[in-house]
Amino acid sequence: MDYGTMIGDSFTYVKEGIIDKVNTWLLLMIATLILAIPLMGYIISVYRGTRPAPEVGGWSKLIVDGILLLIVGIIYAIPIIILEFLIIGAAFVTRMGSHPTTMMTALAGAGILAVILILVAIIIALVAPIGIIRFARTGNFAEAFNFGEIMATIKKIGWLSYILALIIITIVVGIPVLILWAILTALIIALPIVGLVLAGIILLIVIPIIAVFEARCYTQVYESAGTV
């Protein structure tokens, strides 16, 4: 797939559908303010391949879709959460244990669990985007976890192309987010109360843009498989 076209198209999608439409942008800011649930519902519309970017409307549906997307995300996160708790437990035993053998066993267990956690996180990062888009396209909650079809879709895209696309999206989205985080952190430190308010306003402005851009990128990756 053409990664330059993917990024360029996503920028155009955001510019024409949101930045150039102030009303849409303002409504997405409100959607972000409401615990981001309606914004997640809007992202589902983006995943469905709607072009140009959809108007913001039907708030009840946006909220329902957003809640469903949140549930899907929580389910995917469960293995990671469990492993994190196990690692914390092993670390606690290491700190509190008095017997050297017990401490070494707990430390080794924590290390093994940490490696497993990394592997599981990578697998989820590969599987979840396609699963979520399948859910958006079919309207079937179970399709978010139809791993057979998810793997088939990734195979059609090409594993190397797919992984490279995810890395590019992560870099293109991650670098501005890190810069923004650094700026906001400095702002809050310099002006504790005013800075916190300004940081909140800036986040409301920026989050919809970043979220829609990222969603559009993932959508194009999914569509490169030729799958509806």
Buried (B, 14 or more C-beta within 10 A) or exposed (E): BEBEEBBEBBBEBBBEBBBEBEEBBBBBBBBBBEEBBBBBBBBBBBBBBBEEBBBBEBBEBBBBBBBBBBEBEEBBBEBBEEBBEBBEBBBEBBEEBEEEEEBEBBBEBBEEBBEBBEEBBEEBEBBBBBBBBBBBBBEEEEBBBBEEBBBEBBEBBBEEBBBBBBEBBBEBBEEEBEEBEEEBEEBBEEEEEEBEEBBEEBBBBBBBBBBBBBBBBBBBBBBBBEBE
